Amino acid sequence: MDVSLYDLAISVKQPLQPLLVSPATLLSLVGSVIDLLVEQKIPATLWVKLPPEEIWQAEIRRYHEQVGVPHTIYTCNLYTDNPQVTTEGVMNQQGKSADSNPVVSIPLAVDSQLKREYFLLVLSPHLGSLILAHRRRIKRHQRLENAEAKTPLLAMKSFEQPVIQRVLDGIKQAIVYSLSKPAAQTASLQQTTLTNLLADWEDRFTCPAINDPVLLGELLVKQIQQQDEIRGNVNARNAEIAATKALALELQNQELLNTLNLKDDFVNELCQELRTPLAHMKMALTLLNSPQLKISQRQRYLQMLNTECDRQNSLINGLLDLMQLDRSTEQTAQMIRLSDVVPGVVSTYQPLAQEKGVMLAYTVPEDLPAVSCPSSWLKQIVINLLHNSIKFTPTGGQVWVRSRLQGDYAQLEFRDTGIGIASSDIPKIFDRFYRIRPAASEDVGGAGLGLTIVQQLLLRCGGSISVKSRLAEGSSFKVLLPVAILESNLQLPH
């Protein structure tokens, strides 16, 4: 029957109250015992089960390599896929040590209750010591809520012979239980070794009835020294954390100041952009009241009013889009096919292109893989780029929308034979409120926010945009969108 060593120990001596310790405290207790054994050169038999990390195993290795007196170490571990007993000093068939200082690995069944326990048990003619810790079971939702917190261990420490002897019996019981499992039948060496070990268990493993009080005093000193060292390390760590937090806070303050400065610049730019169309509309209204106004002039001023109203509307809509982007930095990723979005947008703009005398065509293969992008974002990207291509292409020109696969990305290209962009303007076209003015006497209107919004949308979904253009030869905007990976959180829209 499988048992818990912790339950066995407290059945002999119930603690006044459960002792909760952190892994760091447990490590310091183990370290203090090893310090005493090494410094006093105490020959001993150790029974050990500790976490597999190097910092724990280094303590046991330190005793094995530095004590310089005969000793034996039994390390308990769970079965692996290929279970085997590994030793540095191999036990022979009679259970005797072929090496004066063997380190014997004792395999335990994977379902043994000892898998939730750690211990260091020391048996020496002048010292019997037990450090025992039990990992409590916690519910899954508690693990998720406290993912960063270290779960405290139920622990106990004892020098009393009845408690240590009861734990020794429990270890023997765990070995017997493990030998009965099918996995233990795969290697006869383990069975032979462990059977011989169990045969003369009582002769091998005895705990002294009374401990040497001098050694107990030395051990207490070691534990105090370990705790002082931990406190020193904690204080140093806390000072380091405080300094790091102070630096982070300083960086956050600087970032906040930079953000406020950027917002001030943005507000200044916005006021200027809002003032300009209003000034033009006010001037047009003043001129319309002139008694000597000709019909051709009236039509020109009315057109000016219409253009500036459109610009004002475009500016307000663009600002609302940017504000929405700032508020919703995270969007649920979707798997969306370009063929589900691009043809619909192109068909919407066909009447505008025909009215302007511009040939508009697209090529979007239906077998292209889906991209990872919210459908509303993809639609807005296509609308803004297609609208610009038609707007800057004169009568008789052509606009193409093409797509193809490029590595892990789907490329969507918007090419036109329009007026093109000067090389000096290309680095600025994604800036807020920047508008291309092809000639001093011509103003194509717009808020200067369309390309800014396109770039921000692409950055948020892991895409990018590039542009090539020459004056009077047209422009090519190439958008790269990441191909979607089929996962549970990516769903094709119905």
C-alpha positions as CSV (number, residue, x, y, z in Angstrom):
1,M,0.0,0.0,0.0
2,D,1.3,3.4,-1.0
3,V,1.7,6.0,1.7
4,S,2.7,9.7,2.3
5,L,5.8,10.2,4.3
6,Y,4.4,13.5,5.7
7,D,1.3,11.7,6.9
8,L,3.4,9.0,8.5
9,A,5.6,11.5,10.3
10,I,2.8,13.6,11.8
11,S,1.1,10.4,12.9
12,V,4.0,9.9,15.3
13,K,4.2,13.5,16.4
14,Q,1.5,15.9,15.4
15,P,3.0,19.4,15.0
16,L,1.6,22.2,17.1
17,Q,0.6,23.9,13.8
18,P,1.4,23.2,10.2
19,L,4.7,24.8,9.1
20,L,4.5,26.6,5.8
21,V,7.8,27.3,4.1
22,S,8.9,28.6,0.8
23,P,11.2,26.6,-1.5
24,A,14.0,29.1,-0.6
25,T,13.6,28.3,3.1
26,L,13.6,24.6,2.4
27,L,16.8,24.9,0.4
28,S,18.4,26.8,3.3
29,L,17.5,24.0,5.7
30,V,19.1,21.5,3.4
31,G,22.1,23.7,3.0
32,S,22.6,24.0,6.7
33,V,22.6,20.2,7.2
34,I,25.1,19.7,4.3
35,D,27.3,22.4,5.8
36,L,27.5,20.6,9.1
37,L,28.2,17.2,7.5
38,V,31.0,18.6,5.3
39,E,32.7,20.8,8.0
40,Q,32.5,18.1,10.7
41,K,33.4,15.3,8.2
42,I,30.5,13.2,9.4
43,P,30.1,9.7,7.7
44,A,26.5,9.2,7.0
45,T,23.8,7.5,5.0
46,L,21.6,9.9,3.2
47,W,18.1,9.3,1.8
48,V,17.3,12.1,-0.6
49,K,14.4,13.3,-2.8
50,L,14.7,16.9,-3.9
51,P,13.6,18.9,-6.9
52,P,15.6,18.2,-10.1
53,E,16.9,21.7,-10.6
54,E,20.7,22.1,-10.4
55,I,20.7,24.4,-7.3
56,W,19.2,21.5,-5.3
57,Q,21.3,18.7,-6.7
58,A,24.4,20.8,-6.1
59,E,23.9,20.5,-2.3
60,I,24.0,16.7,-2.4
61,R,26.9,16.6,-4.8
62,R,28.8,19.0,-2.5
63,Y,28.6,16.4,0.4
64,H,29.5,13.5,-2.0
65,E,32.6,15.3,-3.3
66,Q,33.8,17.2,-0.3
67,V,33.1,15.3,2.9
68,G,36.1,12.9,2.5
69,V,34.8,10.1,4.7
70,P,32.8,6.9,3.8
71,H,29.2,7.6,3.0
72,T,26.2,6.3,1.0
73,I,23.6,8.3,-0.8
74,Y,20.2,7.0,-2.0
75,T,18.4,9.3,-4.3
76,C,14.8,8.6,-5.0
77,N,13.3,9.5,-8.4
78,L,10.3,8.6,-10.5
79,Y,10.4,6.0,-13.3
80,T,11.3,7.3,-16.7
81,D,10.2,5.8,-20.1
82,N,13.4,3.7,-19.8
83,P,13.7,3.0,-16.1
84,Q,17.0,2.0,-14.7
85,V,19.0,2.1,-11.5
86,T,22.1,4.3,-12.1
87,T,24.9,4.4,-9.5
88,E,28.3,6.0,-9.3
89,G,29.2,3.2,-6.9
90,V,27.3,0.2,-8.3
91,M,25.7,-2.3,-5.8
92,N,26.7,-5.9,-6.4
93,Q,24.4,-8.9,-6.3
94,Q,24.9,-9.3,-2.6
95,G,23.8,-5.8,-1.9
96,K,27.3,-4.8,-0.8
97,S,29.0,-1.7,-2.1
98,A,31.6,-2.1,-4.9
99,D,32.6,1.5,-4.1
100,S,33.2,2.9,-0.7
101,N,30.9,5.9,-1.4
102,P,28.1,4.7,-3.6
103,V,25.3,7.0,-5.0
104,V,22.4,4.8,-5.7
105,S,19.3,5.9,-7.7
106,I,16.1,4.4,-6.4
107,P,13.2,4.4,-8.9
108,L,9.7,5.1,-7.6
109,A,6.4,4.4,-9.3
110,V,5.0,7.5,-11.1
111,D,1.8,7.2,-9.1
112,S,3.6,7.0,-5.7
113,Q,2.5,9.6,-3.1
114,L,6.2,10.4,-2.7
115,K,6.1,12.3,-6.0
116,R,4.5,15.2,-4.0
117,E,7.2,15.1,-1.3
118,Y,10.8,16.2,-0.8
119,F,13.1,14.9,2.0
120,L,16.6,14.8,3.3
121,L,17.1,12.0,5.8
122,V,20.5,11.7,7.6
123,L,21.6,8.5,9.4
124,S,24.8,8.6,11.3
125,P,26.0,7.0,14.6
126,H,25.9,10.5,16.3
127,L,23.2,12.2,14.3
128,G,19.7,11.4,13.0
129,S,18.0,14.2,11.1
130,L,15.0,14.6,8.9
131,I,13.8,17.5,6.7
132,L,10.5,16.7,5.1
133,A,8.2,18.8,2.9
134,H,4.9,18.1,1.2
135,R,3.5,19.9,-1.9
136,R,-0.2,20.4,-1.3
137,R,-2.7,19.8,-4.1
138,I,-4.3,23.1,-5.3
139,K,-7.1,23.5,-7.7
140,R,-6.5,24.5,-11.3
141,H,-8.3,27.9,-11.0
142,Q,-6.1,28.7,-7.9
143,R,-3.0,27.9,-10.0
144,L,-4.1,30.2,-12.7
145,E,-5.0,33.0,-10.3
146,N,-1.6,32.7,-8.5
147,A,0.6,31.7,-11.5
148,E,3.4,34.0,-10.4
149,A,3.3,33.1,-6.7
150,K,5.3,30.2,-5.2
151,T,3.0,27.7,-3.4
152,P,4.3,27.3,0.1
153,L,5.3,23.8,1.3
154,L,4.0,21.9,4.3
155,A,7.2,21.1,6.1
156,M,8.6,19.5,9.3
157,K,12.0,19.0,10.8
158,S,12.8,16.3,13.4
159,F,15.7,14.7,15.3
160,E,13.5,12.2,17.1
161,Q,14.2,8.6,16.6
162,P,10.5,7.4,16.4
163,V,9.7,9.9,13.7
164,I,12.7,9.2,11.6
165,Q,12.2,5.4,12.0
166,R,8.6,5.8,10.8
167,V,9.7,7.7,7.7
168,L,12.3,5.1,7.0
169,D,9.6,2.4,7.1
170,G,7.5,4.6,4.7
171,I,10.4,4.7,2.3
172,K,10.7,1.0,2.4
173,Q,7.0,0.7,1.8
174,A,7.2,3.0,-1.2
175,I,10.0,0.8,-2.7
176,V,8.0,-2.3,-2.2
177,Y,5.0,-0.7,-3.8
178,S,7.1,0.5,-6.8
179,L,8.6,-3.0,-7.3
180,S,5.0,-4.3,-7.7
181,K,4.3,-2.0,-10.7
182,P,4.7,-3.3,-14.3
183,A,7.3,-0.7,-15.2
184,A,9.6,-2.2,-12.6
185,Q,9.7,-5.5,-14.4
186,T,11.6,-4.2,-17.4
187,A,15.1,-4.5,-15.8
188,S,16.2,-7.3,-13.6
189,L,19.1,-5.3,-12.2
190,Q,16.7,-2.9,-10.4
191,Q,14.8,-5.8,-8.9
192,T,17.9,-7.7,-7.8
193,T,19.5,-4.5,-6.3
194,L,16.3,-3.4,-4.5
195,T,15.4,-6.9,-3.3
196,N,18.8,-7.2,-1.7
197,L,18.5,-3.8,-0.2
198,L,15.1,-4.7,1.3
199,A,16.3,-8.0,2.6
200,D,18.6,-6.5,5.3
201,W,16.9,-3.2,5.6
202,E,16.8,-3.1,9.4
203,D,20.6,-3.9,9.6
204,R,21.5,-1.2,7.1
205,F,19.4,1.7,8.3
206,T,19.2,2.5,12.0
207,C,18.6,5.8,13.6
208,P,20.5,6.8,16.8
209,A,18.3,6.9,19.9
210,I,20.0,10.1,21.1
211,N,21.7,12.7,19.0
212,D,25.0,14.3,19.9
213,P,24.0,17.7,21.6
214,V,27.2,19.4,20.3
215,L,26.3,18.5,16.7
216,L,22.7,19.7,17.3
217,G,24.1,23.0,18.5
218,E,26.4,23.3,15.5
219,L,23.4,22.6,13.2
220,L,21.4,25.3,14.9
221,V,24.2,27.8,14.3
222,K,24.4,26.7,10.6
223,Q,20.6,27.3,10.2
224,I,20.9,30.8,11.7
225,Q,23.8,31.6,9.4
226,Q,21.8,30.4,6.4
227,Q,18.8,32.5,7.4
228,D,21.0,35.6,7.9
229,E,22.4,35.0,4.4
230,I,18.9,34.7,3.0
231,R,17.9,37.9,4.7
232,G,20.9,39.6,3.3
233,N,20.2,38.3,-0.2
234,V,16.5,39.3,0.1
235,N,17.5,42.8,1.3
236,A,19.9,43.1,-1.6
237,R,17.3,41.8,-4.0
238,N,14.7,44.2,-2.6
239,A,17.1,47.1,-3.1
240,E,17.8,46.0,-6.6
241,I,14.0,45.7,-7.3
242,A,13.4,49.1,-5.8
243,A,16.1,50.6,-8.0
244,T,14.7,48.9,-11.1
245,K,11.2,50.1,-10.2
246,A,12.5,53.6,-9.8
247,L,14.2,53.5,-13.1
248,A,11.1,52.1,-14.7
249,L,9.0,54.8,-13.1
250,E,11.4,57.5,-14.4
251,L,11.2,56.0,-17.9
252,Q,7.4,55.9,-17.7
253,N,7.3,59.5,-16.6
254,Q,9.6,60.5,-19.5
255,E,7.4,58.5,-21.9
256,L,4.3,60.2,-20.4
257,L,5.9,63.6,-21.0
258,N,6.8,62.7,-24.5
259,T,3.2,61.5,-25.1
260,L,1.9,64.7,-23.7
261,N,4.2,66.7,-26.0
262,L,3.1,64.6,-29.0
263,K,-0.5,65.2,-28.0
264,D,0.2,69.0,-27.8
265,D,1.8,68.9,-31.3
266,F,-1.2,66.9,-32.5
267,V,-3.7,69.3,-31.1
268,N,-1.8,72.2,-32.7
269,E,-1.8,70.5,-36.1
270,L,-5.4,69.6,-35.7
271,C,-6.4,73.2,-34.9
272,Q,-4.5,74.4,-38.0
273,E,-6.2,71.7,-40.2
274,L,-9.6,72.6,-38.9
275,R,-9.0,76.3,-39.3
276,T,-8.0,76.1,-43.0
277,P,-11.2,74.8,-44.5
278,L,-13.3,77.1,-42.2
279,A,-11.3,80.1,-43.5
280,H,-11.9,79.0,-47.1
281,M,-15.6,78.5,-46.5
282,K,-15.9,81.9,-44.8
283,M,-14.1,83.6,-47.7
284,A,-16.4,81.9,-50.3
285,L,-19.5,83.0,-48.4
286,T,-18.2,86.6,-48.3
287,L,-17.5,86.6,-52.0
288,L,-21.0,85.1,-52.8
289,N,-22.5,88.2,-51.2
290,S,-20.8,90.5,-53.7
291,P,-23.4,92.4,-55.9
292,Q,-21.1,92.3,-58.9
293,L,-20.7,88.5,-58.8
294,K,-20.8,86.8,-62.2
295,I,-22.4,83.4,-62.7
296,S,-19.1,81.7,-63.4
297,Q,-17.7,83.1,-60.2
298,R,-20.8,82.0,-58.2
299,Q,-20.3,78.5,-59.5
300,R,-16.6,78.5,-58.6
301,Y,-17.3,79.8,-55.0
302,L,-20.1,77.2,-54.5
303,Q,-17.7,74.5,-55.7
304,M,-15.2,75.8,-53.2
305,L,-17.8,75.5,-50.4
306,N,-18.6,72.0,-51.5
307,T,-14.9,71.0,-51.6
308,E,-14.1,72.5,-48.2
309,C,-17.2,70.8,-46.6
310,D,-16.0,67.5,-48.0
311,R,-12.5,68.1,-46.6
312,Q,-14.0,69.0,-43.2
313,N,-16.1,65.8,-43.2
314,S,-13.1,63.7,-44.2
315,L,-11.0,65.3,-41.5
316,I,-13.6,64.6,-38.8
317,N,-14.1,61.0,-40.0
318,G,-10.3,60.4,-40.1
319,L,-9.9,61.7,-36.5
320,L,-12.7,59.5,-35.3
321,D,-11.0,56.5,-36.9
322,L,-7.6,57.3,-35.2
323,M,-9.3,57.8,-31.9
324,Q,-11.0,54.4,-32.2
325,L,-7.7,52.8,-33.0
326,D,-6.1,54.3,-29.9
327,R,-9.0,53.0,-27.7
328,S,-9.0,49.5,-29.2
329,T,-5.4,48.4,-29.3
330,E,-6.3,44.7,-29.2
331,Q,-8.7,43.1,-31.7
332,T,-9.7,39.5,-32.0
333,A,-7.7,38.0,-34.9
334,Q,-9.7,36.6,-37.7
335,M,-8.9,34.4,-40.7
336,I,-10.1,36.4,-43.6
337,R,-9.6,35.7,-47.4
338,L,-8.6,38.6,-49.6
339,S,-11.1,37.3,-52.2
340,D,-13.9,37.9,-49.7
341,V,-13.1,41.6,-49.3
342,V,-11.3,43.0,-52.3
343,P,-13.9,42.3,-55.1
344,G,-16.6,43.9,-53.1
345,V,-14.7,47.1,-52.5
346,V,-13.6,47.3,-56.2
347,S,-17.2,46.9,-57.4
348,T,-18.2,49.7,-55.1
349,Y,-15.6,52.0,-56.7
350,Q,-16.2,50.9,-60.3
351,P,-18.9,53.7,-60.9
352,L,-16.5,56.4,-59.6
353,A,-13.7,55.1,-61.8
354,Q,-15.9,54.9,-64.9
355,E,-17.2,58.5,-64.3
356,K,-13.6,59.7,-64.1
357,G,-12.6,57.7,-67.2
358,V,-10.2,55.4,-65.3
359,M,-9.9,51.7,-66.0
360,L,-10.2,49.7,-62.8
361,A,-9.4,46.0,-62.6
362,Y,-8.3,43.4,-60.0
363,T,-6.8,39.9,-59.8
364,V,-7.2,38.1,-56.5
365,P,-6.8,34.3,-56.7
366,E,-9.4,32.5,-54.6
367,D,-6.9,29.8,-53.5
368,L,-4.7,32.3,-51.6
369,P,-4.5,31.3,-47.9
370,A,-6.4,33.4,-45.4
371,V,-4.7,36.3,-43.7
372,S,-4.8,37.1,-40.0
373,C,-6.5,40.5,-39.8
374,P,-9.9,41.8,-38.5
375,S,-12.2,42.0,-41.5
376,S,-13.2,45.6,-40.7
377,W,-9.5,46.6,-40.7
378,L,-8.8,44.8,-44.0
379,K,-11.8,46.5,-45.6
380,Q,-10.6,49.9,-44.4
381,I,-7.1,49.3,-45.7
382,V,-8.4,48.4,-49.2
383,I,-10.8,51.4,-49.3
384,N,-8.2,54.0,-48.4
385,L,-5.6,52.7,-50.8
386,L,-8.0,52.2,-53.7
387,H,-9.6,55.6,-53.2
388,N,-6.2,57.3,-53.3
389,S,-5.2,55.4,-56.5
390,I,-8.4,56.5,-58.3
391,K,-8.2,60.1,-56.9
392,F,-4.6,60.6,-58.2
393,T,-5.1,59.0,-61.6
394,P,-6.2,61.3,-64.4
395,T,-8.8,60.5,-67.1
396,G,-7.5,57.7,-69.4
397,G,-5.4,56.2,-66.6
398,Q,-5.5,52.7,-65.1
399,V,-5.6,51.2,-61.7
400,W,-4.9,47.5,-60.8
401,V,-5.3,45.6,-57.6
402,R,-3.3,42.4,-57.5
403,S,-2.5,39.8,-54.9
404,R,-0.1,36.9,-54.6
405,L,1.6,34.8,-51.9
406,Q,5.0,35.9,-50.7
407,G,6.5,33.6,-48.2
408,D,4.5,33.7,-44.9
409,Y,2.7,36.8,-46.2
410,A,-0.1,37.6,-48.7
411,Q,0.9,40.6,-50.8
412,L,-1.8,43.0,-52.0
413,E,-0.6,45.6,-54.6
414,F,-2.3,48.8,-55.6
415,R,-0.7,50.1,-58.8
416,D,-1.8,53.1,-60.9
417,T,-0.7,55.3,-63.8
418,G,-1.4,58.4,-61.9
419,I,0.5,61.6,-61.2
420,G,3.0,59.9,-59.0
421,I,4.8,61.1,-55.9
422,A,8.0,63.1,-55.8
423,S,10.9,61.3,-54.1
424,S,11.1,64.1,-51.5
425,D,7.5,63.5,-50.5
426,I,7.6,59.7,-50.2
427,P,9.1,59.6,-46.6
428,K,6.3,62.0,-45.5
429,I,3.2,60.5,-47.0
430,F,2.4,58.4,-43.8
431,D,2.6,61.5,-41.5
432,R,-0.6,62.8,-40.1
433,F,-2.3,65.6,-42.1
434,Y,0.3,65.4,-44.9
435,R,-1.3,65.9,-48.3
436,I,0.3,65.7,-51.7
437,R,-0.2,68.9,-53.7
438,P,0.9,68.2,-57.3
439,A,0.9,71.8,-58.4
440,A,0.6,75.2,-56.8
441,S,-2.7,75.9,-58.4
442,E,-4.2,72.5,-57.7
443,D,-5.4,70.9,-54.4
444,V,-6.7,67.4,-54.4
445,G,-8.3,67.8,-51.0
446,G,-8.5,65.1,-48.3
447,A,-7.6,65.2,-44.6
448,G,-4.2,63.7,-45.0
449,L,-5.0,60.9,-42.6
450,G,-5.8,57.9,-44.9
451,L,-2.3,56.6,-45.2
452,T,-1.6,57.2,-41.5
453,I,-4.6,55.0,-40.6
454,V,-3.6,52.3,-43.1
455,Q,-0.1,52.1,-41.6
456,Q,-1.4,52.0,-38.0
457,L,-3.9,49.2,-38.9
458,L,-1.1,47.1,-40.6
459,L,1.3,47.6,-37.6
460,R,-1.4,46.3,-35.3
461,C,-2.0,43.1,-37.3
462,G,1.6,42.3,-38.0
463,G,1.7,43.6,-41.5
464,S,3.6,46.4,-43.4
465,I,3.3,48.7,-46.4
466,S,5.9,50.0,-48.9
467,V,5.6,52.4,-51.8
468,K,7.5,53.0,-55.1
469,S,6.6,56.0,-57.3
470,R,7.8,58.4,-59.9
471,L,6.3,61.7,-60.9
472,A,4.0,61.4,-63.9
473,E,4.6,57.6,-64.1
474,G,2.3,56.4,-61.3
475,S,2.6,54.7,-57.9
476,S,2.7,51.2,-56.5
477,F,1.7,50.5,-52.9
478,K,2.5,47.0,-51.6
479,V,0.8,45.7,-48.5
480,L,2.0,42.5,-46.7
481,L,-0.4,40.7,-44.5
482,P,0.6,37.7,-42.3
483,V,-0.9,34.4,-43.5
484,A,-3.2,33.1,-40.7
485,I,-2.2,30.0,-38.7
486,L,-5.1,27.8,-38.0
487,E,-5.7,28.0,-34.2
488,S,-8.6,27.8,-31.9
489,N,-8.7,31.6,-31.6
490,L,-8.7,32.3,-35.3
491,Q,-12.0,31.7,-37.0
492,L,-13.3,32.2,-40.5
493,P,-16.2,34.6,-40.5
494,H,-19.5,33.2,-41.7
